[in-house]
């Protein structure tokens, strides 16, 4: 592994390791020591780049948001080919609650961590804003906001219940929103 100033990507590797630790142990398991071990860096590196646990959480949110934003951009670009918005949104939801279940849970843990951590609220707000922004490229702004709220609610419900929602029901709900 590169060391010190010769390792300009170290903060991002630490942030990625923080996301992985949360995937394995939840927010409660996020410690400087656990992240240092996962990132294969000295403990002092995590505390140098991220003074507090909340600083590491903020870095993890930024890292997870970076991946989510890129995925949503790609999803939106593929949707531009005249595909059915509702069907594509249902397919995306299915992917998030099946193939990317662990990632989806981690992202929501990070997103919800802001409830009791005001410094993280701005980051979570920015993260939340991406889906309606992307959807508004394919429908009007109000419909995009409603679809986003329904989508987030369905994801949260899936995590609480521990299973994917009935996709036929999801399709009906989203069709109702789109009219």
N, C-alpha and C positions, 0 to 999 in steps of 0.2 A: 504494500500500500504506500502511496506517496505520503510524504510527511510535510507538516507545517505549511510555509508559504508556497511550497511546490505542489500543494493540493488545493487549488482554488475551488474545486467542486465539493470540498468537505462539508460545508454547511448544508448543501442539498442532499448529500449522502446521509447526513445525520437526520435531516427532515424525513427522508424516505424511510430510514430505520425507525423513526418515531411512529410513522404510519404502520409499519410492520409490527412493532411492539403492541400498538393498540389493537391490531388485528388478532394478535395472539392472546393478549391479556386484558384488553379493554383499557379505558382511560385510567382505571385504578392502577394498572401495571406500568404506566408510563413513568419511568424514573430515568435520571441521567445515567445511572449504571447500566440499566437494561438497554438503553439506546446506544451507549458506547460499545457494549458487547456486540449488539446486532450490527452496528456500523463498522465494527472492527477498528475503532479509534480509541486513543487514550481517554479516560474519563474527563481529564482536563479540557479536552477539545469540545466536549458537549457543553460544559459549563462556561467555556470561553465564548462560544458562539451563541449559546442560549442560556442566559443567566438563571432563569427560573423554569419551572415545569410549565407554566403558562406560556413562556416564550417558546418552548419546544412544541407545545400544542398549537400555537399560532403558526409556527413553521410547518407543522404537519398539515394544518388547514390549507395553507398556501400551496403546499406540494400536492395535496389531494385535489384542490381546486384546479391546479394547472392541468392535471390529467383529465378531470371532468370537463373542463372548458374545451380541451382539444377534442375529446370524444363527442361533445355536443356539436362542435363546429363540423366535424366529419359527418355526423348524423344529419345535420341540417343540409350540408352539401349534397348528400345522397338523396335527401327528400326533394330537393329542387327539381328532380327529374319527373315531376308530375305525379308522384306517388300519393296514396291516400294518407293524409296526416294522421287520422285516428288509428288506422291499422299500423302505421309505422310507430306511433307512440305506444301502442299496446305491445308491439314486438320489442321495443326498447325496454319497457317495463318488465316484460318476461325475461329478457336477458339480465336485467339488474337483480331480479329476485331468484334467478337460477344460476346461470353461469358466473355472475359476479356477486353472489350473495355476501361473501365475507367483506368484499370491498364496499358494498352498499351499507352494510352494518357499520363498518368503520367510519365511513363518511358521515353517516347520520349521528354517530356518537360524537364526532368532532363538531358537527354542525350544532348539535344540542348542548355541547359543553359551554357554549356562549350564554346559555340561560343564566348561569350564576357567575359568569366571568365577563363583566362589561368590556374589558379591553378586546375580547374576541368577538363581540357583537358586530362590529363593523365588518370584520372578515366574513362572518357567517351571512350577513346581509348581502355583501357583494357576491358571495357564492350562490345564494338563493336567487339572485337577480338574473343569472345567466339563462336558465331555462325559459322564463317568459320572454327574455330578449330574443332568444333563438326562435321560439315559437311565433313571435310577432313578425318574423320574416315570411311566415306562411299563412297567417291569419291576422285579423285585427287585434289591437293591443288588449282590449277587454277580454276577448275570447282566449288570447294567449295567457293572460293572468289567471283566468278561471281554469284552463287546462293544467297549468302549472300547479295550482293549489290542489286540484283533484289528484294529479299525478303524485305529488308529495304526500298527500294524505293516504293514497293507496299504498305507496311504498312503506310509510310508517306503520300502517295497519298490517301489512305483510310481515314486517319485522316483529311486531308485537304478537301476532298469531303464529309466527314461525312457519308460514307457508305462503305460497304464491296465491294471489287472488284468482277468483274465477274470471278467466279472460273474456268470456262472453259477457259477463256482467260489467266488466271494465269497459268493454267496447260500447255497451249500451249507455253507460254513464258519460263517456267521452263524446259519443254521438249526440247525446242530449245537449251537452255544452256547446258543441259546434253547430247545432241546429240542423 
